[in-house]
Amino acid sequence: MNTTNPPILFKDLQTNFPSSATRRMLCKAKGICGNSWNDFAIAINQVSKNSVSRQACFQWLANGVPAKRVKEIELATKGKIKPSDLRPDLFPISLEK
């Protein structure tokens, strides 16, 4: 009896790849903080209790920004990048001003 596993469909992987708009906002946040991934990591580390490496920041382009880092990025950019810009799935855009 041949028992094979069913094929894994792309939608079954449950990955959360960032959209191109999210990647653009992440690069904009990096530019606000000094235009290098090292400067970006330093800016986040200044407002955060937990340290982050420049390599981790760069990996966010491919893997998405972790939810716990979104508020830190908002603080590091002095509010220029909103949580809804980076993770609209967790922080819906508010229509109120």
A tleap script that builds the chain and sets N, CA, C and O, in Angstrom:
source leaprc.protein.ff14SB
mol = sequence {
  NMET ASN THR THR ASN PRO PRO ILE LEU PHE
  LYS ASP LEU GLN THR ASN PHE PRO SER SER
  ALA THR ARG ARG MET LEU CYS LYS ALA LYS
  GLY ILE CYS GLY ASN SER TRP ASN ASP PHE
  ALA ILE ALA ILE ASN GLN VAL SER LYS ASN
  SER VAL SER ARG GLN ALA CYS PHE GLN TRP
  LEU ALA ASN GLY VAL PRO ALA LYS ARG VAL
  LYS GLU ILE GLU LEU ALA THR LYS GLY LYS
  ILE LYS PRO SER ASP LEU ARG PRO ASP LEU
  PHE PRO ILE SER LEU GLU CLYS
}
set mol.1.N position { 0.842 -1.180 0.000 }
set mol.1.CA position { 0.000 0.000 0.000 }
set mol.1.C position { 0.889 1.247 0.000 }
set mol.1.O position { 1.753 1.409 0.863 }
set mol.2.N position { 0.670 2.095 -0.950 }
set mol.2.CA position { 1.474 3.295 -1.094 }
set mol.2.C position { 0.741 4.475 -0.462 }
set mol.2.O position { -0.271 4.946 -0.980 }
set mol.3.N position { 1.261 4.929 0.641 }
set mol.3.CA position { 0.650 6.101 1.298 }
set mol.3.C position { 1.585 7.284 1.097 }
set mol.3.O position { 2.715 7.298 1.587 }
set mol.4.N position { 1.109 8.231 0.397 }
set mol.4.CA position { 1.900 9.443 0.173 }
set mol.4.C position { 1.205 10.604 0.852 }
set mol.4.O position { -0.015 10.632 1.013 }
set mol.5.N position { 2.014 11.540 1.234 }
set mol.5.CA position { 1.477 12.748 1.847 }
set mol.5.C position { 0.847 13.617 0.771 }
set mol.5.O position { 1.345 13.667 -0.354 }
set mol.6.N position { -0.236 14.297 1.101 }
set mol.6.CA position { -0.831 15.197 0.109 }
set mol.6.C position { 0.118 16.352 -0.176 }
set mol.6.O position { 0.916 16.723 0.685 }
set mol.7.N position { 0.040 16.917 -1.357 }
set mol.7.CA position { 0.945 18.028 -1.674 }
set mol.7.C position { 0.664 19.233 -0.773 }
set mol.7.O position { -0.475 19.493 -0.387 }
set mol.8.N position { 1.720 19.945 -0.457 }
set mol.8.CA position { 1.589 21.150 0.364 }
set mol.8.C position { 1.290 22.311 -0.570 }
set mol.8.O position { 2.056 22.599 -1.489 }
set mol.9.N position { 0.207 22.950 -0.332 }
set mol.9.CA position { -0.170 24.103 -1.138 }
set mol.9.C position { 0.447 25.357 -0.543 }
set mol.9.O position { 0.674 25.439 0.664 }
set mol.10.N position { 0.715 26.325 -1.395 }
set mol.10.CA position { 1.332 27.567 -0.939 }
set mol.10.C position { 0.508 28.225 0.165 }
set mol.10.O position { 1.065 28.743 1.133 }
set mol.11.N position { -0.812 28.206 0.022 }
set mol.11.CA position { -1.665 28.851 1.019 }
set mol.11.C position { -1.619 28.133 2.359 }
set mol.11.O position { -1.972 28.716 3.384 }
set mol.12.N position { -1.185 26.861 2.367 }
set mol.12.CA position { -1.126 26.092 3.606 }
set mol.12.C position { 0.108 26.406 4.444 }
set mol.12.O position { 0.194 25.985 5.598 }
set mol.13.N position { 1.054 27.133 3.884 }
set mol.13.CA position { 2.288 27.405 4.612 }
set mol.13.C position { 2.097 28.425 5.736 }
set mol.13.O position { 2.928 28.505 6.640 }
set mol.14.N position { 1.022 29.196 5.689 }
set mol.14.CA position { 0.707 30.180 6.724 }
set mol.14.C position { 1.846 31.186 6.931 }
set mol.14.O position { 2.144 31.567 8.063 }
set mol.15.N position { 2.463 31.600 5.862 }
set mol.15.CA position { 3.514 32.603 5.963 }
set mol.15.C position { 2.909 33.982 5.766 }
set mol.15.O position { 1.845 34.130 5.165 }
set mol.16.N position { 3.592 34.971 6.271 }
set mol.16.CA position { 3.108 36.341 6.183 }
set mol.16.C position { 4.184 37.177 5.502 }
set mol.16.O position { 4.858 37.978 6.150 }
set mol.17.N position { 4.342 36.989 4.191 }
set mol.17.CA position { 5.337 37.748 3.475 }
set mol.17.C position { 4.898 39.198 3.395 }
set mol.17.O position { 3.728 39.478 3.137 }
set mol.18.N position { 5.829 40.129 3.615 }
set mol.18.CA position { 5.439 41.538 3.563 }
set mol.18.C position { 5.130 41.981 2.139 }
set mol.18.O position { 5.733 41.499 1.179 }
set mol.19.N position { 4.196 42.892 2.019 }
set mol.19.CA position { 3.858 43.433 0.699 }
set mol.19.C position { 4.945 44.409 0.264 }
set mol.19.O position { 5.788 44.813 1.065 }
set mol.20.N position { 4.916 44.774 -0.992 }
set mol.20.CA position { 5.908 45.733 -1.487 }
set mol.20.C position { 5.734 47.090 -0.793 }
set mol.20.O position { 6.714 47.801 -0.570 }
set mol.21.N position { 4.502 47.447 -0.455 }
set mol.21.CA position { 4.274 48.708 0.264 }
set mol.21.C position { 4.901 48.651 1.653 }
set mol.21.O position { 5.475 49.636 2.118 }
set mol.22.N position { 4.791 47.509 2.312 }
set mol.22.CA position { 5.394 47.353 3.633 }
set mol.22.C position { 6.911 47.425 3.529 }
set mol.22.O position { 7.556 48.042 4.377 }
set mol.23.N position { 7.486 46.809 2.511 }
set mol.23.CA position { 8.943 46.870 2.329 }
set mol.23.C position { 9.397 48.299 2.051 }
set mol.23.O position { 10.443 48.730 2.537 }
set mol.24.N position { 8.601 49.038 1.262 }
set mol.24.CA position { 8.948 50.446 1.015 }
set mol.24.C position { 8.926 51.259 2.301 }
set mol.24.O position { 9.802 52.093 2.528 }
set mol.25.N position { 7.921 51.017 3.146 }
set mol.25.CA position { 7.832 51.756 4.407 }
set mol.25.C position { 8.991 51.397 5.338 }
set mol.25.O position { 9.492 52.252 6.068 }
set mol.26.N position { 9.410 50.145 5.311 }
set mol.26.CA position { 10.549 49.728 6.124 }
set mol.26.C position { 11.826 50.413 5.647 }
set mol.26.O position { 12.643 50.841 6.462 }
set mol.27.N position { 12.000 50.518 4.339 }
set mol.27.CA position { 13.161 51.231 3.803 }
set mol.27.C position { 13.077 52.725 4.109 }
set mol.27.O position { 14.099 53.369 4.344 }
set mol.28.N position { 11.870 53.275 4.106 }
set mol.28.CA position { 11.692 54.685 4.467 }
set mol.28.C position { 12.062 54.893 5.936 }
set mol.28.O position { 12.705 55.884 6.283 }
set mol.29.N position { 11.656 53.960 6.794 }
set mol.29.CA position { 12.012 54.049 8.218 }
set mol.29.C position { 13.520 53.994 8.392 }
set mol.29.O position { 14.087 54.727 9.203 }
set mol.30.N position { 14.164 53.124 7.629 }
set mol.30.CA position { 15.631 53.034 7.680 }
set mol.30.C position { 16.251 54.364 7.274 }
set mol.30.O position { 17.205 54.818 7.906 }
set mol.31.N position { 15.722 54.996 6.227 }
set mol.31.CA position { 16.232 56.288 5.773 }
set mol.31.C position { 16.049 57.389 6.804 }
set mol.31.O position { 16.904 58.264 6.941 }
set mol.32.N position { 14.954 57.351 7.520 }
set mol.32.CA position { 14.702 58.347 8.569 }
set mol.32.C position { 15.724 58.216 9.684 }
set mol.32.O position { 16.130 59.210 10.284 }
set mol.33.N position { 16.137 56.988 9.958 }
set mol.33.CA position { 17.042 56.726 11.081 }
set mol.33.C position { 18.517 56.821 10.710 }
set mol.33.O position { 19.368 56.699 11.591 }
set mol.34.N position { 18.846 57.032 9.456 }
set mol.34.CA position { 20.249 57.212 9.118 }
set mol.34.C position { 20.711 56.559 7.841 }
set mol.34.O position { 21.887 56.673 7.494 }
set mol.35.N position { 19.841 55.882 7.129 }
set mol.35.CA position { 20.098 55.331 5.800 }
set mol.35.C position { 21.022 54.121 5.757 }
set mol.35.O position { 21.484 53.756 4.676 }
set mol.36.N position { 21.307 53.489 6.882 }
set mol.36.CA position { 21.999 52.197 6.864 }
set mol.36.C position { 21.293 51.279 7.855 }
set mol.36.O position { 20.663 51.740 8.807 }
set mol.37.N position { 21.407 49.977 7.616 }
set mol.37.CA position { 20.753 49.025 8.522 }
set mol.37.C position { 21.366 49.099 9.911 }
set mol.37.O position { 20.685 48.842 10.904 }
set mol.38.N position { 22.645 49.448 9.990 }
set mol.38.CA position { 23.288 49.594 11.291 }
set mol.38.C position { 22.697 50.786 12.051 }
set mol.38.O position { 22.390 50.680 13.238 }
set mol.39.N position { 22.540 51.921 11.360 }
set mol.39.CA position { 21.937 53.103 11.993 }
set mol.39.C position { 20.502 52.824 12.416 }
set mol.39.O position { 20.055 53.280 13.468 }
set mol.40.N position { 19.783 52.073 11.588 }
set mol.40.CA position { 18.403 51.711 11.897 }
set mol.40.C position { 18.345 50.861 13.164 }
set mol.40.O position { 17.514 51.102 14.040 }
set mol.41.N position { 19.226 49.867 13.260 }
set mol.41.CA position { 19.268 49.008 14.448 }
set mol.41.C position { 19.638 49.814 15.691 }
set mol.41.O position { 19.071 49.600 16.762 }
set mol.42.N position { 20.575 50.727 15.555 }
set mol.42.CA position { 20.978 51.565 16.690 }
set mol.42.C position { 19.804 52.423 17.159 }
set mol.42.O position { 19.573 52.551 18.361 }
set mol.43.N position { 19.068 53.007 16.223 }
set mol.43.CA position { 17.911 53.842 16.583 }
set mol.43.C position { 16.847 53.025 17.315 }
set mol.43.O position { 16.252 53.497 18.283 }
set mol.44.N position { 16.613 51.810 16.853 }
set mol.44.CA position { 15.627 50.952 17.529 }
set mol.44.C position { 16.128 50.564 18.910 }
set mol.44.O position { 15.355 50.546 19.868 }
set mol.45.N position { 17.412 50.254 19.022 }
set mol.45.CA position { 17.976 49.862 20.314 }
set mol.45.C position { 17.931 50.998 21.331 }
set mol.45.O position { 17.875 50.746 22.534 }
set mol.46.N position { 17.954 52.245 20.865 }
set mol.46.CA position { 17.889 53.384 21.780 }
set mol.46.C position { 16.515 53.534 22.420 }
set mol.46.O position { 16.405 54.081 23.518 }
set mol.47.N position { 15.473 53.062 21.760 }
set mol.47.CA position { 14.110 53.191 22.295 }
set mol.47.C position { 13.566 51.871 22.822 }
set mol.47.O position { 12.440 51.813 23.315 }
set mol.48.N position { 14.362 50.810 22.718 }
set mol.48.CA position { 13.877 49.481 23.077 }
set mol.48.C position { 14.651 48.916 24.256 }
set mol.48.O position { 15.815 49.255 24.473 }
set mol.49.N position { 13.994 48.055 25.009 }
set mol.49.CA position { 14.666 47.335 26.085 }
set mol.49.C position { 15.408 46.127 25.538 }
set mol.49.O position { 16.394 45.683 26.127 }
set mol.50.N position { 14.942 45.592 24.412 }
set mol.50.CA position { 15.553 44.420 23.787 }
set mol.50.C position { 16.389 44.865 22.601 }
set mol.50.O position { 15.950 45.695 21.805 }
set mol.51.N position { 17.590 44.318 22.479 }
set mol.51.CA position { 18.448 44.724 21.367 }
set mol.51.C position { 18.069 43.986 20.090 }
set mol.51.O position { 17.506 42.892 20.118 }
set mol.52.N position { 18.394 44.617 18.983 }
set mol.52.CA position { 18.152 44.040 17.658 }
set mol.52.C position { 19.410 44.284 16.830 }
set mol.52.O position { 20.044 45.331 16.957 }
set mol.53.N position { 19.770 43.328 15.991 }
set mol.53.CA position { 20.965 43.468 15.157 }
set mol.53.C position { 20.587 44.048 13.796 }
set mol.53.O position { 19.422 44.035 13.399 }
set mol.54.N position { 21.587 44.552 13.101 }
set mol.54.CA position { 21.334 45.088 11.760 }
set mol.54.C position { 20.915 43.972 10.815 }
set mol.54.O position { 20.134 44.198 9.890 }
set mol.55.N position { 21.434 42.763 11.044 }
set mol.55.CA position { 21.053 41.626 10.208 }
set mol.55.C position { 19.570 41.300 10.387 }
set mol.55.O position { 18.874 40.986 9.422 }
set mol.56.N position { 19.098 41.376 11.631 }
set mol.56.CA position { 17.676 41.116 11.890 }
set mol.56.C position { 16.810 42.157 11.194 }
set mol.56.O position { 15.775 41.825 10.615 }
set mol.57.N position { 17.232 43.414 11.252 }
set mol.57.CA position { 16.471 44.481 10.584 }
set mol.57.C position { 16.394 44.224 9.085 }
set mol.57.O position { 15.336 44.393 8.478 }
set mol.58.N position { 17.504 43.818 8.491 }
set mol.58.CA position { 17.526 43.544 7.055 }
set mol.58.C position { 16.628 42.358 6.710 }
set mol.58.O position { 15.983 42.364 5.661 }
set mol.59.N position { 16.575 41.357 7.556 }
set mol.59.CA position { 15.740 40.187 7.305 }
set mol.59.C position { 14.253 40.518 7.338 }
set mol.59.O position { 13.445 39.775 6.780 }
set mol.60.N position { 13.884 41.605 7.975 }
set mol.60.CA position { 12.481 42.001 8.006 }
set mol.60.C position { 11.956 42.304 6.607 }
set mol.60.O position { 10.752 42.206 6.369 }
set mol.61.N position { 12.845 42.674 5.672 }
set mol.61.CA position { 12.409 42.908 4.293 }
set mol.61.C position { 11.799 41.645 3.686 }
set mol.61.O position { 10.811 41.712 2.954 }
set mol.62.N position { 12.394 40.504 3.995 }
set mol.62.CA position { 11.919 39.242 3.433 }
set mol.62.C position { 10.855 38.578 4.295 }
set mol.62.O position { 9.930 37.952 3.776 }
set mol.63.N position { 10.985 38.714 5.607 }
set mol.63.CA position { 10.126 37.957 6.522 }
set mol.63.C position { 9.015 38.772 7.170 }
set mol.63.O position { 8.117 38.205 7.791 }
set mol.64.N position { 9.062 40.079 7.035 }
set mol.64.CA position { 8.084 40.932 7.706 }
set mol.64.C position { 8.580 41.380 9.076 }
set mol.64.O position { 9.444 40.742 9.677 }
set mol.65.N position { 8.034 42.455 9.546 }
set mol.65.CA position { 8.424 43.016 10.844 }
set mol.65.C position { 7.676 42.278 11.950 }
set mol.65.O position { 6.453 42.153 11.888 }
set mol.66.N position { 8.393 41.788 12.960 }
set mol.66.CA position { 7.701 41.150 14.080 }
set mol.66.C position { 6.786 42.149 14.786 }
set mol.66.O position { 7.098 43.336 14.873 }
set mol.67.N position { 5.680 41.667 15.277 }
set mol.67.CA position { 4.694 42.548 15.918 }
set mol.67.C position { 5.299 43.331 17.077 }
set mol.67.O position { 4.958 44.496 17.283 }
set mol.68.N position { 6.190 42.704 17.830 }
set mol.68.CA position { 6.756 43.391 18.999 }
set mol.68.C position { 7.706 44.520 18.617 }
set mol.68.O position { 8.045 45.346 19.465 }
set mol.69.N position { 8.142 44.574 17.361 }
set mol.69.CA position { 9.069 45.621 16.925 }
set mol.69.C position { 8.380 46.816 16.273 }
set mol.69.O position { 9.012 47.851 16.061 }
set mol.70.N position { 7.109 46.689 15.955 }
set mol.70.CA position { 6.408 47.746 15.225 }
set mol.70.C position { 6.347 49.041 16.030 }
set mol.70.O position { 6.630 50.114 15.496 }
set mol.71.N position { 5.989 48.957 17.278 }
set mol.71.CA position { 5.922 50.167 18.117 }
set mol.71.C position { 7.306 50.776 18.318 }
set mol.71.O position { 7.442 51.996 18.405 }
set mol.72.N position { 8.330 49.931 18.393 }
set mol.72.CA position { 9.695 50.441 18.543 }
set mol.72.C position { 10.129 51.222 17.308 }
set mol.72.O position { 10.821 52.234 17.418 }
set mol.73.N position { 9.721 50.748 16.134 }
set mol.73.CA position { 10.048 51.465 14.902 }
set mol.73.C position { 9.314 52.798 14.864 }
set mol.73.O position { 9.866 53.801 14.412 }
set mol.74.N position { 8.068 52.813 15.338 }
set mol.74.CA position { 7.333 54.077 15.400 }
set mol.74.C position { 8.059 55.072 16.306 }
set mol.74.O position { 8.176 56.248 15.959 }
set mol.75.N position { 8.542 54.622 17.449 }
set mol.75.CA position { 9.276 55.498 18.356 }
set mol.75.C position { 10.607 55.940 17.751 }
set mol.75.O position { 10.987 57.105 17.873 }
set mol.76.N position { 11.309 55.028 17.107 }
set mol.76.CA position { 12.611 55.354 16.524 }
set mol.76.C position { 12.489 56.375 15.395 }
set mol.76.O position { 13.401 57.171 15.173 }
set mol.77.N position { 11.363 56.350 14.683 }
set mol.77.CA position { 11.153 57.303 13.584 }
set mol.77.C position { 10.373 58.536 14.039 }
set mol.77.O position { 9.961 59.356 13.218 }
set mol.78.N position { 10.178 58.660 15.337 }
set mol.78.CA position { 9.466 59.806 15.926 }
set mol.78.C position { 8.063 59.967 15.345 }
set mol.78.O position { 7.596 61.081 15.105 }
set mol.79.N position { 7.397 58.821 15.123 }
set mol.79.CA position { 6.016 58.827 14.673 }
set mol.79.C position { 5.814 58.992 13.180 }
set mol.79.O position { 4.675 59.035 12.716 }
set mol.80.N position { 6.900 59.086 12.413 }
set mol.80.CA position { 6.760 59.266 10.965 }
set mol.80.C position { 6.293 57.982 10.278 }
set mol.80.O position { 5.649 58.035 9.230 }
set mol.81.N position { 6.616 56.835 10.866 }
set mol.81.CA position { 6.151 55.539 10.355 }
set mol.81.C position { 5.171 54.984 11.378 }
set mol.81.O position { 5.530 54.762 12.534 }
set mol.82.N position { 3.960 54.765 10.959 }
set mol.82.CA position { 2.899 54.276 11.848 }
set mol.82.C position { 2.875 52.748 11.858 }
set mol.82.O position { 3.302 52.114 10.892 }
set mol.83.N position { 2.380 52.154 12.945 }
set mol.83.CA position { 2.258 50.694 12.990 }
set mol.83.C position { 1.426 50.131 11.832 }
set mol.83.O position { 1.727 49.053 11.320 }
set mol.84.N position { 0.393 50.848 11.424 }
set mol.84.CA position { -0.442 50.371 10.320 }
set mol.84.C position { 0.308 50.369 8.986 }
set mol.84.O position { -0.100 49.672 8.057 }
set mol.85.N position { 1.398 51.137 8.874 }
set mol.85.CA position { 2.220 51.126 7.663 }
set mol.85.C position { 3.014 49.828 7.533 }
set mol.85.O position { 3.252 49.336 6.430 }
set mol.86.N position { 3.416 49.287 8.675 }
set mol.86.CA position { 4.266 48.098 8.672 }
set mol.86.C position { 3.492 46.800 8.852 }
set mol.86.O position { 3.851 45.780 8.263 }
set mol.87.N position { 2.440 46.825 9.653 }
set mol.87.CA position { 1.649 45.614 9.906 }
set mol.87.C position { 0.162 45.940 9.866 }
set mol.87.O position { -0.492 45.970 10.909 }
set mol.88.N position { -0.385 46.187 8.667 }
set mol.88.CA position { -1.810 46.513 8.578 }
set mol.88.C position { -2.706 45.348 9.003 }
set mol.88.O position { -3.889 45.542 9.283 }
set mol.89.N position { -2.141 44.137 9.052 }
set mol.89.CA position { -2.932 42.990 9.508 }
set mol.89.C position { -3.193 43.049 11.007 }
set mol.89.O position { -4.197 42.517 11.481 }
set mol.90.N position { -2.301 43.688 11.757 }
set mol.90.CA position { -2.459 43.790 13.217 }
set mol.90.C position { -2.916 45.163 13.676 }
set mol.90.O position { -3.597 45.289 14.694 }
set mol.91.N position { -2.545 46.187 12.927 }
set mol.91.CA position { -2.874 47.561 13.284 }
set mol.91.C position { -3.637 48.197 12.130 }
set mol.91.O position { -3.027 48.831 11.269 }
set mol.92.N position { -4.958 48.041 12.094 }
set mol.92.CA position { -5.742 48.603 10.981 }
set mol.92.C position { -5.580 50.122 10.904 }
set mol.92.O position { -5.320 50.793 11.903 }
set mol.93.N position { -5.738 50.626 9.717 }
set mol.93.CA position { -5.633 52.065 9.501 }
set mol.93.C position { -6.834 52.734 10.148 }
set mol.93.O position { -7.983 52.368 9.903 }
set mol.94.N position { -6.539 53.715 10.974 }
set mol.94.CA position { -7.603 54.445 11.646 }
set mol.94.C position { -8.089 55.565 10.742 }
set mol.94.O position { -7.281 56.276 10.144 }
set mol.95.N position { -9.388 55.725 10.638 }
set mol.95.CA position { -9.954 56.795 9.824 }
set mol.95.C position { -10.077 58.090 10.601 }
set mol.95.O position { -10.334 59.149 10.028 }
set mol.96.N position { -9.891 57.999 11.923 }
set mol.96.CA position { -9.985 59.188 12.762 }
set mol.96.C position { -8.641 59.900 12.761 }
set mol.96.O position { -7.585 59.277 12.651 }
set mol.97.N position { -8.706 61.193 12.884 }
set mol.97.CA position { -7.474 61.989 12.935 }
set mol.97.C position { -7.272 62.528 14.323 }
set mol.97.O position { -6.290 63.225 14.578 }
savepdb mol mol.pdb
quit
